[in-house]
Amino acid sequence: MSTSAIDTFKNLGLATASDKPAQQKQTLGQEQFLKLLTTQLTHQDPMKPMENGEFLGQMAQFSTVSGIQDLQASFKDFANSISSDQALQAASLVGRYVSAPSQEALLSAGGSVAGDFELPVSSNDVSVRIVNPKTGEVIRTLDLDSQSAGTVAFEWDGMDQNGQFANPGVYKIEAQASIDGKNTQLATNIKSKVQSVTMGSGSTGLQVNLAGVGSVKFNQLKQIL
């Protein structure tokens, strides 16, 4: 550092490495930097004006860093606002029914199970199987016959193949259709009751806890009923 620059530091009340122990760190803020730059330009050598090019480059870096910090702060505030709004929306869902991706559904005593799935093309052989997840036994097969491409809704009344009420509990739901001569499994959306909401963090995010289905991300909900 030049003698004039060192003197300028001292005039501004900023210590140099030789004035203070190495373990004490002094931060040069943007306001101090601009004051230092102005003072240095005032006392620059008229024969070597380009020596201040480094100061100009540092000033540009200060502006860039400051702009990035302001932008990050704005995005953080925006993200917090969205999270708070989602939390309020999710909390209002407790006790209500929603449609969410799942291969399982909870059958309550004397109740029923409803859901839907997307059929990519028309098919003349569409069905939904209700399976006991523990034994693999098919409890009931719902024949939906021919269906056009699009959303196909279904409902299981809780009866087994023999016309008797199935035991309450969680059952596996398997939607399938004959597509191009092949039996194709299709992803299902199940209507379930919201039991609670969990505020996550990081990649976990806001979780909605569904009866018999478990937790799903708030943004995975397909429909609020």
C-alpha positions as CSV (number, residue, x, y, z in Angstrom):
1,M,0.0,0.0,0.0
2,S,1.4,3.5,-0.8
3,T,2.3,6.0,1.9
4,S,-0.5,8.3,0.9
5,A,-3.0,5.4,1.2
6,I,-1.7,4.5,4.6
7,D,-2.0,8.1,5.8
8,T,-5.5,8.3,4.4
9,F,-6.5,5.1,6.4
10,K,-5.2,6.7,9.6
11,N,-7.0,10.0,8.9
12,L,-10.2,8.0,8.6
13,G,-9.6,6.2,11.8
14,L,-8.9,2.8,10.2
15,A,-6.0,0.8,11.5
16,T,-3.4,-0.8,9.2
17,A,-1.8,-4.3,9.8
18,S,1.2,-2.7,11.5
19,D,-1.0,-0.6,13.9
20,K,-3.1,-3.5,15.4
21,P,-2.5,-7.2,16.3
22,A,-3.3,-9.6,13.5
23,Q,-6.0,-11.3,15.4
24,Q,-8.1,-8.0,15.5
25,K,-10.0,-7.7,12.2
26,Q,-11.3,-4.3,11.0
27,T,-14.1,-4.2,8.4
28,L,-14.1,-1.6,5.7
29,G,-17.7,-0.7,5.0
30,Q,-19.1,0.8,1.8
31,E,-19.5,4.3,3.3
32,Q,-15.9,4.3,4.6
33,F,-14.7,3.0,1.3
34,L,-16.3,5.8,-0.6
35,K,-14.8,8.3,1.8
36,L,-11.4,6.7,1.3
37,L,-11.8,6.7,-2.4
38,T,-12.8,10.4,-2.5
39,T,-9.8,11.4,-0.3
40,Q,-7.4,9.3,-2.4
41,L,-8.6,10.8,-5.6
42,T,-8.2,14.3,-4.2
43,H,-4.6,13.6,-3.3
44,Q,-3.7,11.5,-6.3
45,D,-0.5,12.0,-8.3
46,P,-1.6,14.0,-11.4
47,M,1.1,12.2,-13.4
48,K,-0.3,8.7,-12.6
49,P,-4.1,9.1,-12.6
50,M,-4.7,5.4,-13.6
51,E,-3.5,4.1,-10.3
52,N,-7.0,4.7,-9.0
53,G,-8.4,2.2,-11.4
54,E,-8.2,-0.5,-8.7
55,F,-10.4,1.7,-6.4
56,L,-13.0,2.1,-9.2
57,G,-13.1,-1.7,-9.6
58,Q,-13.5,-2.2,-5.9
59,M,-16.3,0.3,-5.8
60,A,-18.1,-1.7,-8.6
61,Q,-17.6,-4.8,-6.5
62,F,-19.1,-3.1,-3.5
63,S,-22.2,-2.1,-5.6
64,T,-22.5,-5.7,-6.9
65,V,-22.3,-7.3,-3.5
66,S,-24.7,-4.8,-2.0
67,G,-27.2,-5.4,-4.8
68,I,-27.0,-9.2,-4.4
69,Q,-27.5,-8.9,-0.6
70,D,-30.6,-6.7,-1.1
71,L,-31.9,-9.2,-3.7
72,Q,-31.3,-12.1,-1.4
73,A,-33.1,-10.3,1.5
74,S,-36.1,-9.5,-0.8
75,F,-36.4,-13.2,-1.9
76,K,-36.1,-14.4,1.7
77,D,-39.0,-12.1,2.7
78,F,-41.0,-13.2,-0.3
79,A,-40.4,-16.9,0.5
80,N,-41.3,-16.4,4.2
81,S,-44.5,-14.6,3.1
82,I,-45.5,-17.5,0.8
83,S,-44.7,-20.1,3.5
84,S,-46.9,-18.3,6.0
85,D,-49.7,-18.1,3.5
86,Q,-49.4,-21.8,2.8
87,A,-49.4,-22.6,6.5
88,L,-52.7,-20.7,7.0
89,Q,-54.3,-22.4,4.0
90,A,-53.1,-25.9,5.1
91,A,-54.3,-25.3,8.7
92,S,-57.8,-24.5,7.5
93,L,-57.9,-28.0,5.8
94,V,-57.9,-29.9,9.1
95,G,-61.1,-32.0,9.2
96,R,-61.8,-31.6,5.5
97,Y,-61.3,-34.0,2.6
98,V,-58.7,-33.6,-0.1
99,S,-57.6,-35.6,-3.1
100,A,-53.9,-36.6,-3.2
101,P,-51.7,-39.2,-4.9
102,S,-51.7,-42.5,-3.1
103,Q,-52.0,-46.2,-3.7
104,E,-53.7,-46.8,-0.3
105,A,-57.0,-45.8,1.2
106,L,-58.6,-46.0,4.6
107,L,-62.0,-47.7,4.8
108,S,-63.9,-46.7,7.9
109,A,-66.6,-48.8,9.5
110,G,-69.6,-48.6,7.2
111,G,-67.8,-46.1,5.0
112,S,-66.6,-46.0,1.4
113,V,-63.5,-45.1,-0.6
114,A,-63.4,-42.8,-3.6
115,G,-60.8,-41.5,-5.9
116,D,-59.8,-41.1,-9.6
117,F,-57.0,-41.6,-12.0
118,E,-55.8,-40.3,-15.4
119,L,-56.4,-42.6,-18.4
120,P,-53.9,-41.6,-21.2
121,V,-56.0,-43.0,-24.0
122,S,-59.4,-44.6,-24.4
123,S,-59.7,-48.2,-23.3
124,N,-62.4,-50.8,-23.4
125,D,-61.2,-52.6,-20.3
126,V,-60.7,-50.5,-17.2
127,S,-61.0,-51.7,-13.6
128,V,-60.0,-51.0,-10.1
129,R,-58.9,-53.7,-7.7
130,I,-59.2,-53.5,-3.9
131,V,-56.4,-55.5,-2.3
132,N,-55.5,-56.5,1.2
133,P,-52.0,-55.1,1.6
134,K,-51.0,-57.8,4.2
135,T,-52.2,-60.9,2.4
136,G,-52.3,-59.7,-1.3
137,E,-55.9,-61.0,-1.5
138,V,-58.2,-59.2,-3.9
139,I,-61.1,-58.1,-1.8
140,R,-63.2,-56.6,-4.7
141,T,-62.8,-55.7,-8.4
142,L,-64.6,-52.7,-9.7
143,D,-65.3,-53.2,-13.5
144,L,-65.4,-49.7,-15.1
145,D,-65.8,-51.2,-18.7
146,S,-64.9,-48.8,-21.5
147,Q,-63.7,-45.3,-20.7
148,S,-62.6,-42.4,-22.7
149,A,-59.2,-40.7,-22.2
150,G,-59.1,-38.3,-19.3
151,T,-60.0,-38.4,-15.6
152,V,-61.9,-41.5,-14.5
153,A,-63.6,-41.4,-11.1
154,F,-64.4,-44.5,-9.0
155,E,-66.0,-45.4,-5.7
156,W,-65.9,-48.5,-3.6
157,D,-68.9,-49.0,-1.3
158,G,-66.8,-51.1,1.2
159,M,-68.4,-54.4,0.1
160,D,-66.3,-57.5,-0.7
161,Q,-66.9,-59.9,-3.6
162,N,-69.4,-61.8,-1.5
163,G,-71.5,-58.7,-0.8
164,Q,-70.3,-58.4,2.8
165,F,-68.8,-55.3,4.5
166,A,-65.0,-55.5,4.5
167,N,-63.2,-55.0,7.7
168,P,-62.3,-51.4,8.4
169,G,-58.6,-50.6,7.7
170,V,-56.2,-49.6,5.0
171,Y,-56.5,-51.2,1.6
172,K,-54.3,-51.0,-1.5
173,I,-55.9,-49.5,-4.6
174,E,-54.8,-50.7,-8.0
175,A,-56.2,-49.0,-11.2
176,Q,-55.5,-50.8,-14.4
177,A,-56.5,-50.5,-18.1
178,S,-55.8,-52.4,-21.3
179,I,-53.7,-50.1,-23.4
180,D,-52.3,-51.2,-26.8
181,G,-53.1,-54.8,-25.8
182,K,-51.2,-54.6,-22.5
183,N,-52.6,-54.4,-19.0
184,T,-51.2,-51.1,-17.6
185,Q,-51.1,-50.0,-14.0
186,L,-52.2,-46.3,-13.4
187,A,-51.4,-43.9,-10.6
188,T,-54.4,-43.1,-8.4
189,N,-55.6,-40.1,-6.4
190,I,-57.5,-41.0,-3.2
191,K,-59.9,-38.8,-1.3
192,S,-58.8,-38.7,2.3
193,K,-59.5,-36.7,5.5
194,V,-56.9,-34.2,6.7
195,Q,-55.9,-35.0,10.3
196,S,-53.2,-32.5,10.9
197,V,-50.5,-30.2,9.2
198,T,-46.8,-30.3,9.9
199,M,-44.5,-27.3,9.3
200,G,-41.3,-28.7,7.7
201,S,-38.0,-27.1,6.9
202,G,-35.6,-27.2,3.9
203,S,-36.6,-29.7,1.3
204,T,-39.3,-31.2,3.5
205,G,-41.6,-28.2,3.3
206,L,-45.2,-28.1,4.5
207,Q,-46.7,-31.6,5.1
208,V,-50.4,-32.6,5.2
209,N,-51.1,-35.7,7.2
210,L,-54.0,-37.8,5.8
211,A,-55.9,-40.5,7.5
212,G,-54.6,-43.9,6.5
213,V,-52.5,-42.5,3.8
214,G,-49.7,-40.8,5.7
215,S,-48.0,-37.5,4.9
216,V,-48.0,-35.7,1.5
217,K,-46.5,-32.4,0.5
218,F,-49.0,-29.5,0.5
219,N,-48.2,-28.8,-3.2
220,Q,-49.1,-32.4,-4.1
221,L,-52.8,-32.0,-3.3
222,K,-54.9,-32.4,-6.4
223,Q,-58.2,-31.1,-5.1
224,I,-59.8,-29.7,-1.9
225,L,-63.3,-31.1,-1.5
